């Protein structure tokens, strides 16, 4: 009985050494957080107007497919009612775009939600659906 207890004790001491893989030790994550000025939902995705670091407006399109893929490149987080302003966080892994997270108001009546007139051609915002080129 003592041998079993000692073996279990040694096993519990050694197990944590093998529990974590260090393959991602060189992986570096970083992100940018930008303030969203307007959000325009379209049939192709969302067109986002944001404030870049130069305090000028930039515009980018995020395709709908990015939200619904298994390992999607985009995520929507709905903010609780309050005074929080919508933001967009862009995540990078080892210097390459990983994914984007939008923090949006639940209510479409909020002043940041906009609408584009029907028939407007918005395809230029969704031309390159495989990359995310944003201006900082």
N, C-alpha and C positions, 0 to 999 in steps of 0.2 A: 504494500500500500504506500509506503514511504517513497519507493522508487517511482510510482506513478505520479505522486504529488510533486516530486522534484522534477520529473520530466515535463509535467504541465507548467510548472513555474518557469523552467528554462525556455520552454516553447513560447510562453507569453512574453518573455523578455526579448527574444530574438525576432518574433513576428513583426514588430513595427519597423525593423530595419529593412524589410522587403516590401512593406506596404505601399510606399510611394515610389513612383518611377521618377527618375531624374532626367528623362529624355528631353523634357521641355525646359531645362535649366537655362538655356540660352534664349528662350522666347521672351521678347520684350513687348509689353502692351503699353499703349498710351492712347489718350483720347483728347478731342477738342469739344468744347461745349459752346454752341452758338445760340444766340437769341433768335427765335422765329418771329417774324413780323406778320406774315400772312400765310395761310394754308388754303390751297385751292384743290379740292377733290375733283378728279376727272375720271373718265372711264378707263384711262390708261394707268392711272396712279395718282400720286399727290405731287403738286407743284408747290415748292416751298420757297418763300422769300425770306431771307435771313440777313442779319447784320454780321458782316465779317469784321475782322480786327481793325480794319481801316475805317470802321463806322459807316461804310457804304453798303448798299443793298446788293445781295447776290441772289440768283435764282437757280434752282436745281430741281430736276424731276426724279421721283423715286417710283419705279414701276410697281404695280400691284403684285406681280409674281414674287418680288422680294419678300413680301409679308407672308406668303403662303407656302413657300418651299420648306422642305423638311429641315434643312439647316439654313434658314432664311438669312438674308443679308440685311433685313430691316425688321424693326419691331416697333409697335405702337404701345405706349403706356398712357392710359387716360388719367389725367390729374383729378384729384379730389376738388370739389367745389371750393373756391377761395380766390385769393388774389395772385396765385402763382402765374407767372408768364410762361408760355410754351417755349421749350428749348429743343435743340437737336444735338445729340452727342454722337460724334463720329469716332469709331474705335479702329485702331491700327495695330497690327501684329507684325513685328519685325519690319516696320516701315511700309507695309502694304495694307490697303484697305481691308478691314475685317467685316464690320457691320455698322449700321446706323440705328440709333434709337430715338424715336420721336416722343416727346412728352407733350401731349395735347390736351386741351380742355374737352370735357365730355359734351358740353352743350355747344351745338353748332350755332347758337345765337351769340356766342362770344365774339368780340370784335376782331379776333385774329382769323376767324373762318371767313373765307370769301367764296365767291362763285364766279365762274367764267361764263360769258354769254354762249349760248348754244350755237354750234357751228364754227366756233373759233378753232383754228388749227393749232394744237398743242404738241404735235408730233416732234417738233425740234427739241423739246425737253426730254424726250424718251428715245432718241436716236441710238445711243450707245447703252444698251441694257446690261452690259457686262462690267462696266466700270463706274466709278463714282468720283468724278473730277469736280472738286469744290474749290472755290477761291477763298483764301484766308486773308 
